């Protein structure tokens, strides 16, 4: 169950990660914190590159760190930006891979919860493993 205290802890961890972002080109830092099924919180921040397509968003960093540690399902993820921006399409697709019912908490850098979605709401009619199966 995602209690108010746990929601705030996720947002706080994402806000701390925000300050670790490497964003010298866009100057748009993103911090994320993903909650695993075991209750562990794993954070990440965006890492930019002079070759822009090689940039990795904070949400994907957090999810990839969690997956590399053996976690495959996430009840919730918090995303913190200066203005409460929502995840990009690539991040939405990666989140969908691990659960359309994942709760996505969107907050600003001051820790204010701006909006709450599910991945399903952020990426309706998503493409997934069922689309790859042949008859």
C-alpha positions in Angstrom: 0.0 0.0 0.0 1.3 3.4 -0.9 0.9 5.5 2.2 1.2 9.2 2.4 4.5 8.7 4.3 5.9 6.4 1.6 4.8 8.8 -1.2 6.7 11.6 0.5 9.7 9.4 1.0 9.7 8.6 -2.7 9.4 12.3 -3.6 12.2 13.2 -1.1 14.5 10.6 -2.6 13.8 11.8 -6.1 14.5 15.4 -5.0 17.9 14.3 -3.6 18.6 12.5 -6.9 17.6 15.6 -8.8 20.7 17.4 -7.3 23.0 14.6 -8.7 21.8 15.1 -12.3 24.4 15.8 -15.0 22.6 18.3 -17.2 25.2 20.7 -18.6 23.3 21.1 -22.0 19.6 21.3 -21.2 20.0 22.5 -17.6 16.9 20.5 -17.0 17.6 18.1 -14.1 15.4 15.1 -13.4 15.5 13.0 -10.3 13.6 9.8 -9.9 13.0 7.2 -7.2 11.4 3.8 -7.9 9.8 1.6 -5.2 10.4 -2.1 -5.7 8.1 -4.9 -4.6 10.5 -5.7 -1.7 10.1 -2.1 -0.4 13.5 -0.9 -1.5 13.8 2.6 -3.0 16.3 3.0 -5.8 17.0 6.4 -7.2 18.5 7.9 -10.4 19.2 11.2 -12.2 19.4 12.2 -15.8 22.9 12.0 -17.4 23.3 14.1 -20.5 25.9 13.7 -23.3 27.2 16.1 -25.9 25.8 13.6 -28.4 22.2 14.2 -27.3 20.7 10.8 -28.3 23.1 9.2 -25.8 21.5 11.1 -22.9 19.6 8.9 -20.4 16.7 10.2 -18.4 16.5 10.0 -14.6 13.5 7.7 -14.7 15.3 5.2 -16.9 18.5 5.4 -14.8 16.5 4.5 -11.6 14.6 1.7 -13.4 17.7 0.2 -15.0 19.6 0.3 -11.7 16.7 -1.5 -10.1 16.4 -4.1 -12.8 20.2 -4.7 -12.7 19.7 -5.5 -9.0 17.0 -8.1 -9.8 13.8 -6.1 -9.4 11.2 -6.4 -12.2 8.0 -4.8 -10.8 7.5 -1.4 -9.4 4.5 -0.3 -7.4 5.4 3.4 -7.7 8.0 5.8 -9.1 8.4 9.5 -8.1 9.8 12.0 -10.7 11.0 15.4 -9.6 11.8 18.3 -12.0 11.9 22.0 -11.4 8.4 22.5 -12.8 6.7 19.1 -12.3 7.3 17.9 -15.8 6.0 14.5 -16.9 8.2 11.6 -18.2 9.1 11.6 -21.9 7.8 8.9 -24.3 10.9 6.7 -23.9 10.6 6.7 -20.2 6.9 5.9 -20.4 7.6 2.9 -22.6 10.3 1.6 -20.2 7.9 2.1 -17.3 5.2 0.2 -19.2 7.6 -2.8 -19.6 7.5 -3.3 -15.9 3.9 -2.5 -15.1 1.1 -0.5 -16.5 -0.4 -0.1 -13.0 2.7 1.5 -11.6 1.8 4.8 -9.8 3.7 7.8 -11.1 4.1 10.6 -8.7 5.0 13.9 -10.4 6.5 16.6 -8.1 8.4 19.8 -8.3 11.8 20.5 -6.8 10.1 21.9 -3.6 8.6 18.5 -3.0 5.1 19.5 -3.9 3.1 16.7 -5.5 1.8 18.1 -8.8 0.0 15.1 -10.2 -0.5 11.4 -9.8 -0.9 9.0 -12.8 -0.6 5.4 -13.6 1.7 4.3 -16.4 -1.4 3.2 -18.2 -2.8 6.7 -18.1 0.5 8.2 -19.3 0.8 5.7 -22.2 -2.6 4.5 -23.4 -2.7 1.7 -26.0 0.9 0.9 -25.1 3.1 -1.5 -27.1 4.2 -4.5 -25.0 5.2 -8.1 -25.1 1.8 -9.3 -26.2 2.3 -7.3 -29.4 5.4 -9.4 -30.2 3.7 -12.8 -30.0 2.8 -14.5 -33.2 -0.2 -16.8 -33.7 
